[in-house]
Amino acid sequence: MMYNFFIEKVKQNLHVVLAMSPIGDAFRNRLRMFPSLINCCTINWFQAWPEDALEMVANKFLEDVDMTAELRGHCVTMCKLFHESVRQQSEKYLEILNRHNYVTPTSYLELILTFKDLLKLKRDEIMSMKTRYVVGLEKLDFAASQVSVMQVELTDLQPELVKTSKETEKLMVQIEQDTVEVEAKKEVVAADEAVANKAAAAAKAIKDECEGELAEAIPALEAALSALDTLKPSDISTVKAMKNPPSGVKLVMESICVMKSIKAERKPDPGGSGKMIEDFWGPSQKLLSDFQFLNSLKAYDKDNILPAVMKIIRSKYTCNPDFDPNLIKNASTACEGLCRWVRAMDIYDRVAKVVGPKKEKLAAAEAELSIQMEKLNEKRAQLKEVGWVVRRIAGVRQRCCYQRDTTTLLGMYLCLLPLCPTWELSPLTSDRSALVSGTLAVKNTSPAQTSSP
């Protein structure tokens, strides 16, 4: 019951006001789309504002503008005249052409706001021009006062002009001599730098050549060391525990003993020939029993291998077809890594024998380069100092030229000064007085007096 009562009261007292402008097609389209706007609404047609309403609105909008009451009244009359004249012309337009031109209160408000914006813009432009005008007059006044001071100063400086001119000439001669010396030092430094660059290029060429040749051995050496890293103590123990090792295992361990300069044991020939043979298996087992066996191979002094050792390795093992890691792998994975290590040592030694002399040559070249660079750095330090001297000389030369030109101009002026004893800014002074008086008049004028609609 209460809700129904509430709805009933809302229906009785709720009033919805729709304000629409007749300008354009929007109003006509809305009426076509929603006929209830005509059938179910009470239509109030608001006519044009009367003149007293136009006057009140204009006074309200213009009350915050800085102007006199008389000028504000003229502005209000102007706004009314514009609005009413346009409205009257729109009525004639309708009578003659039967076409509407709507002049609404919004148009009147936009007219007033446009007038206020335009008034502010013009006032700002006038004040900016006035400020520039006043500043220019002040500059002219200051220039005129400075001219009088300069005339006195120039007269006092006349005895010093001759002295300054002579000193400048002497300094210019000294500058020319210093310039010749500086250029000579620059040439010496440039020559030393060319020699040092040539030595650096030669050292770099030797270094690149050594690195290029070592690039052949380094990958094989790294692969062999990687193969040693994969070996475990259990793999070594397996090889050591062999009672009757395969021939491939014996061959690899013999090469390891040779590389480490371990001598073989002499034993009777098991074949029954009665001769004594060299047996490496016993020493190999002792070598494998060493816990630091793998570490000793990794830390092997590969740069100082005895030529006799490498001769045996190359004549007996690396040339042997059975000394192949792929074949040794079938007998023992541990011996495969050891076989790769021996072959890598062979390749590295072969390359190192070629690269060694070049390394010595590189060391000599780098020592020579170091000496050349020390000399070059000394020369560069001298060149830096010379550069500072050059810049100082250039600055002094510029100042000397400026002093010389200034002295010449001052001398000319002082020569003409006796011929024109009454020389002053008389035209400028008279014009400036008139301008200043006019500016003071502008300064004493308020914005309300200088602004016009």
Legacy VTK file of the C-alpha trace (Angstrom):
# vtk DataFile Version 3.0
C-alpha trace
ASCII
DATASET POLYDATA
POINTS 453 float
0.000 0.000 0.000
2.759 2.451 0.920
4.644 1.797 -2.311
1.534 2.320 -4.437
0.822 5.530 -2.525
4.375 6.675 -3.213
4.056 5.924 -6.940
0.771 7.846 -7.110
2.294 10.912 -5.466
5.264 10.812 -7.821
2.957 10.703 -10.845
0.990 13.690 -9.523
3.955 15.885 -8.588
6.763 14.875 -10.989
7.324 17.470 -13.713
9.893 16.950 -16.485
11.033 19.990 -18.443
12.589 19.508 -21.898
14.325 22.550 -23.390
15.007 22.314 -27.140
16.312 24.760 -29.706
14.446 25.122 -33.018
17.693 25.627 -34.906
18.700 22.870 -37.328
17.177 19.485 -38.153
17.631 17.924 -34.689
14.373 19.352 -33.278
12.357 18.284 -36.334
13.865 14.766 -36.306
13.103 14.308 -32.615
9.448 15.260 -33.171
9.181 12.690 -35.982
10.783 9.952 -33.900
8.850 10.740 -30.688
5.325 12.089 -31.476
4.522 12.025 -27.742
6.600 15.199 -27.389
3.633 16.988 -29.015
0.711 14.796 -27.980
1.612 14.363 -24.291
3.472 17.573 -23.467
2.536 21.151 -22.783
4.484 23.303 -25.249
5.707 26.760 -24.223
7.187 28.880 -27.016
9.672 31.394 -25.584
9.862 34.520 -27.620
12.786 36.949 -28.014
14.115 38.756 -24.947
12.894 42.302 -24.435
15.339 45.189 -24.466
15.426 45.568 -20.688
16.381 41.876 -20.354
19.134 42.293 -22.934
20.424 45.318 -21.035
20.429 43.510 -17.671
22.258 40.474 -19.082
24.900 42.636 -20.772
25.461 44.647 -17.563
25.819 41.418 -15.564
28.422 39.928 -17.919
30.401 43.169 -18.277
30.498 44.110 -14.589
33.883 42.343 -14.076
35.523 44.226 -16.969
37.797 47.141 -15.980
36.138 50.155 -17.656
34.271 53.322 -16.692
30.482 53.318 -16.139
29.976 55.539 -19.178
32.013 53.239 -21.417
30.198 50.179 -20.038
26.887 51.800 -20.906
28.035 52.372 -24.483
29.148 48.734 -24.709
25.744 47.506 -23.470
23.988 49.708 -26.043
26.264 48.343 -28.750
25.507 44.705 -27.827
21.745 45.409 -27.806
21.989 47.161 -31.170
23.874 44.253 -32.756
21.415 41.675 -31.406
18.239 43.566 -32.269
19.429 44.545 -35.743
20.238 40.931 -36.569
16.849 39.796 -35.233
15.023 42.412 -37.341
16.971 41.471 -40.443
16.118 37.795 -39.780
12.375 38.692 -39.793
12.783 40.453 -43.160
14.719 37.434 -44.363
11.771 35.223 -43.434
9.246 37.482 -45.166
11.244 37.716 -48.386
12.728 34.231 -48.776
10.458 32.278 -46.412
13.503 30.873 -44.618
14.243 30.986 -40.923
17.361 32.426 -39.323
17.036 31.878 -35.581
18.456 34.513 -33.242
18.364 32.962 -29.762
19.476 34.180 -26.313
22.503 31.904 -26.694
23.567 33.968 -29.687
23.377 37.092 -27.527
25.486 35.509 -24.771
28.095 34.374 -27.304
28.220 37.929 -28.686
28.996 39.345 -25.228
31.670 36.702 -24.500
33.310 37.278 -27.886
33.417 41.013 -27.192
35.083 40.418 -23.804
37.728 38.096 -25.321
38.482 40.533 -28.136
38.739 43.451 -25.688
41.235 41.523 -23.510
43.318 40.529 -26.543
43.579 44.090 -27.845
44.419 45.483 -24.407
47.270 42.957 -24.050
48.647 43.898 -27.489
48.563 47.616 -26.654
50.267 47.114 -23.267
52.994 44.983 -24.885
53.687 47.655 -27.490
53.689 50.313 -24.774
56.240 48.345 -22.695
58.560 47.923 -25.678
58.219 51.607 -26.469
59.168 52.659 -22.930
62.128 50.262 -22.768
63.426 51.573 -26.110
63.297 55.146 -24.852
65.200 54.150 -21.725
67.904 52.506 -23.857
68.215 55.632 -25.981
68.572 57.787 -22.875
71.257 55.437 -21.497
73.180 55.455 -24.816
73.212 59.243 -24.876
74.655 59.388 -21.351
77.323 56.821 -22.215
78.496 58.782 -25.247
79.472 61.713 -23.033
81.388 59.438 -20.683
83.207 57.757 -23.571
84.330 61.076 -24.984
86.090 61.885 -21.713
87.615 58.410 -21.417
88.907 58.399 -24.993
90.594 61.730 -24.472
92.360 60.378 -21.367
93.440 57.195 -23.187
95.071 58.958 -26.105
98.622 58.952 -24.581
98.437 55.194 -24.073
97.464 54.374 -27.646
100.992 54.694 -29.033
102.448 52.596 -26.216
99.853 49.866 -26.640
100.416 49.755 -30.385
104.190 49.208 -29.964
103.682 46.462 -27.364
101.225 44.732 -29.641
103.685 44.700 -32.529
106.428 43.168 -30.348
104.048 40.515 -29.049
102.991 39.609 -32.581
106.643 39.027 -33.553
107.145 36.739 -30.518
103.951 34.858 -31.399
105.221 34.160 -34.913
108.470 32.709 -33.510
106.575 30.513 -31.025
104.321 29.284 -33.805
107.301 28.108 -35.892
108.704 26.198 -32.879
105.356 24.589 -32.158
104.947 23.377 -35.732
108.420 21.793 -35.632
107.552 19.874 -32.446
104.307 18.689 -33.971
106.207 17.246 -36.953
108.645 15.370 -34.650
105.804 13.903 -32.608
103.958 12.867 -35.743
107.074 11.040 -37.041
107.578 9.196 -33.718
103.943 8.218 -33.655
104.219 6.775 -37.162
107.220 4.627 -36.056
105.347 3.391 -32.980
102.284 2.541 -35.035
104.436 0.576 -37.464
106.032 -1.395 -34.595
102.599 -2.078 -33.099
101.321 -3.331 -36.440
104.328 -5.686 -36.801
103.855 -7.079 -33.275
100.187 -7.598 -33.911
100.923 -9.451 -37.174
103.309 -11.829 -35.367
100.817 -12.368 -32.567
97.999 -13.100 -35.010
100.230 -15.584 -36.856
101.122 -17.399 -33.599
97.501 -17.536 -32.512
96.470 -18.830 -35.931
98.964 -21.691 -35.799
98.137 -22.490 -32.172
94.487 -22.669 -33.159
95.315 -26.011 -34.800
96.634 -27.568 -31.579
94.466 -25.935 -28.921
91.177 -27.693 -29.897
92.845 -31.120 -29.862
94.492 -30.335 -26.518
91.225 -29.168 -25.013
89.451 -32.262 -26.317
92.122 -34.481 -24.725
91.828 -32.681 -21.379
88.053 -33.008 -21.594
88.473 -36.739 -22.189
90.661 -36.938 -19.067
87.939 -35.147 -17.090
85.493 -37.906 -17.985
87.749 -40.592 -16.475
86.971 -41.797 -12.982
89.243 -43.498 -10.448
87.213 -46.665 -10.980
88.174 -46.658 -14.693
91.848 -46.407 -13.766
91.439 -49.173 -11.190
89.869 -51.405 -13.857
92.881 -50.986 -16.118
95.326 -51.542 -13.238
93.563 -54.771 -12.210
94.032 -56.395 -15.636
96.272 -59.467 -15.358
96.623 -60.030 -19.066
95.720 -56.698 -20.693
94.912 -56.464 -24.429
97.591 -55.249 -26.786
95.854 -51.892 -27.267
95.924 -51.220 -23.523
99.612 -52.169 -23.331
100.394 -49.918 -26.306
98.693 -46.890 -24.732
100.312 -47.413 -21.313
103.738 -47.800 -22.976
103.248 -44.373 -24.621
102.232 -42.879 -21.263
105.391 -44.272 -19.635
107.481 -42.831 -22.456
105.823 -39.436 -22.077
106.588 -39.457 -18.339
110.143 -40.770 -18.926
109.513 -44.037 -16.975
111.884 -46.861 -17.964
110.692 -50.363 -18.814
111.549 -53.535 -16.917
113.734 -56.134 -18.660
112.189 -59.622 -18.523
112.726 -62.902 -20.345
110.737 -63.302 -23.526
107.560 -65.328 -22.726
107.795 -66.797 -26.261
110.826 -68.852 -25.231
113.406 -67.133 -27.423
115.704 -66.734 -24.442
116.169 -63.031 -25.065
115.398 -60.210 -22.650
112.597 -57.849 -23.646
111.399 -54.526 -22.297
108.131 -54.773 -20.392
106.163 -51.589 -19.496
103.207 -53.241 -17.788
104.814 -53.429 -14.381
105.786 -49.740 -14.351
102.353 -48.947 -15.799
100.619 -50.598 -12.848
102.775 -48.621 -10.447
101.913 -45.448 -12.371
98.217 -46.237 -12.281
98.426 -46.772 -8.522
99.303 -43.109 -8.052
96.202 -41.163 -6.896
97.511 -38.053 -8.651
97.907 -39.838 -11.975
95.172 -37.931 -13.833
96.154 -34.618 -12.269
99.771 -35.164 -13.347
98.579 -35.589 -16.936
96.480 -32.405 -16.782
99.427 -30.439 -15.354
101.936 -31.946 -17.804
104.582 -29.432 -18.951
103.637 -29.529 -22.612
105.846 -26.572 -23.547
109.084 -28.317 -22.510
108.774 -31.898 -23.776
112.164 -33.543 -24.465
112.898 -34.005 -28.171
114.010 -37.615 -27.496
110.617 -38.407 -25.966
108.704 -36.974 -28.933
110.996 -38.817 -31.321
110.030 -42.173 -29.711
106.336 -41.236 -29.652
106.278 -40.339 -33.330
108.378 -43.255 -34.519
106.704 -45.994 -32.493
103.197 -44.944 -31.472
101.474 -42.160 -33.409
102.455 -43.752 -36.708
101.121 -47.148 -35.533
97.670 -47.893 -37.078
96.646 -49.667 -33.873
97.278 -46.464 -31.874
93.833 -45.129 -32.784
91.377 -43.917 -30.094
88.481 -45.499 -31.941
90.210 -48.909 -31.870
91.482 -48.516 -28.314
87.926 -47.763 -27.217
86.973 -51.384 -27.891
89.576 -52.546 -25.387
89.191 -49.861 -22.696
87.321 -46.550 -22.489
89.903 -45.264 -20.015
92.756 -45.962 -22.417
90.836 -44.202 -25.190
91.119 -40.906 -23.288
94.812 -41.574 -22.570
95.420 -42.274 -26.248
93.762 -38.977 -27.238
95.931 -37.177 -24.689
99.142 -38.594 -26.192
98.076 -37.635 -29.705
97.153 -34.137 -28.526
100.589 -33.743 -26.940
102.138 -34.779 -30.255
100.142 -32.176 -32.210
100.803 -29.440 -29.658
104.548 -30.149 -29.587
104.707 -30.118 -33.358
103.008 -26.707 -33.489
104.905 -25.369 -30.470
108.253 -26.097 -32.164
107.181 -23.850 -35.024
105.500 -21.228 -32.867
108.318 -21.075 -30.281
110.723 -18.959 -32.353
107.854 -16.772 -33.348
106.933 -16.293 -29.695
110.467 -15.165 -29.018
110.239 -12.805 -31.947
106.896 -11.598 -30.614
108.395 -10.951 -27.180
111.200 -8.944 -28.780
108.683 -7.022 -30.881
106.532 -6.298 -27.833
109.610 -5.121 -25.897
110.510 -2.839 -28.789
106.891 -1.669 -28.923
106.954 -0.926 -25.203
110.037 1.237 -25.658
108.468 2.999 -28.620
105.253 3.585 -26.677
107.166 5.094 -23.778
108.859 7.472 -26.176
105.568 8.141 -27.888
103.831 8.910 -24.587
106.582 11.361 -23.747
106.168 12.979 -27.156
102.413 13.022 -26.739
102.809 14.758 -23.387
105.028 17.289 -25.112
102.461 17.577 -27.901
99.724 18.161 -25.341
101.784 20.914 -23.811
102.482 22.254 -27.269
98.772 22.160 -28.023
98.117 24.223 -24.941
100.763 26.665 -26.115
99.134 26.772 -29.558
95.747 27.561 -28.036
97.311 30.198 -25.801
99.111 31.700 -28.791
95.863 31.731 -30.766
94.096 33.509 -27.914
96.895 36.023 -27.516
96.962 36.588 -31.272
93.235 37.213 -31.313
93.513 39.653 -28.435
96.445 41.396 -30.096
94.498 41.768 -33.336
91.528 43.086 -31.403
93.722 45.563 -29.514
95.398 46.638 -32.719
92.085 47.205 -34.492
90.653 48.966 -31.457
93.726 51.167 -31.197
93.409 52.081 -34.864
89.732 52.980 -34.532
90.312 54.974 -31.373
93.174 56.817 -33.028
90.955 57.716 -35.982
88.223 58.865 -33.635
90.600 60.996 -31.593
91.948 62.549 -34.797
88.422 63.521 -35.842
87.369 64.679 -32.379
89.161 68.082 -32.535
87.465 68.768 -35.883
84.000 68.177 -34.340
84.093 69.721 -30.847
80.314 70.154 -30.710
79.564 66.551 -31.782
76.665 65.244 -29.723
73.326 63.529 -30.124
71.371 66.729 -30.520
68.719 65.347 -32.951
68.364 62.265 -30.796
68.104 64.408 -27.650
65.309 66.557 -29.012
63.388 63.581 -30.380
63.917 61.674 -27.142
62.422 64.542 -25.091
59.305 64.510 -27.183
59.049 60.715 -26.984
59.550 60.672 -23.224
56.882 63.289 -22.689
54.477 61.268 -24.825
55.331 58.096 -22.940
54.663 59.739 -19.587
51.263 60.682 -20.889
50.653 57.057 -21.876
51.841 55.823 -18.456
49.374 58.122 -16.660
46.455 56.825 -18.714
44.405 54.026 -17.138
43.306 50.926 -19.073
39.690 52.116 -18.951
40.672 55.311 -20.793
42.871 53.654 -23.420
40.469 50.797 -24.265
37.743 51.181 -26.787
35.106 48.712 -28.077
LINES 1 454
453 0 1 2 3 4 5 6 7 8 9 10 11 12 13 14 15 16 17 18 19 20 21 22 23 24 25 26 27 28 29 30 31 32 33 34 35 36 37 38 39 40 41 42 43 44 45 46 47 48 49 50 51 52 53 54 55 56 57 58 59 60 61 62 63 64 65 66 67 68 69 70 71 72 73 74 75 76 77 78 79 80 81 82 83 84 85 86 87 88 89 90 91 92 93 94 95 96 97 98 99 100 101 102 103 104 105 106 107 108 109 110 111 112 113 114 115 116 117 118 119 120 121 122 123 124 125 126 127 128 129 130 131 132 133 134 135 136 137 138 139 140 141 142 143 144 145 146 147 148 149 150 151 152 153 154 155 156 157 158 159 160 161 162 163 164 165 166 167 168 169 170 171 172 173 174 175 176 177 178 179 180 181 182 183 184 185 186 187 188 189 190 191 192 193 194 195 196 197 198 199 200 201 202 203 204 205 206 207 208 209 210 211 212 213 214 215 216 217 218 219 220 221 222 223 224 225 226 227 228 229 230 231 232 233 234 235 236 237 238 239 240 241 242 243 244 245 246 247 248 249 250 251 252 253 254 255 256 257 258 259 260 261 262 263 264 265 266 267 268 269 270 271 272 273 274 275 276 277 278 279 280 281 282 283 284 285 286 287 288 289 290 291 292 293 294 295 296 297 298 299 300 301 302 303 304 305 306 307 308 309 310 311 312 313 314 315 316 317 318 319 320 321 322 323 324 325 326 327 328 329 330 331 332 333 334 335 336 337 338 339 340 341 342 343 344 345 346 347 348 349 350 351 352 353 354 355 356 357 358 359 360 361 362 363 364 365 366 367 368 369 370 371 372 373 374 375 376 377 378 379 380 381 382 383 384 385 386 387 388 389 390 391 392 393 394 395 396 397 398 399 400 401 402 403 404 405 406 407 408 409 410 411 412 413 414 415 416 417 418 419 420 421 422 423 424 425 426 427 428 429 430 431 432 433 434 435 436 437 438 439 440 441 442 443 444 445 446 447 448 449 450 451 452
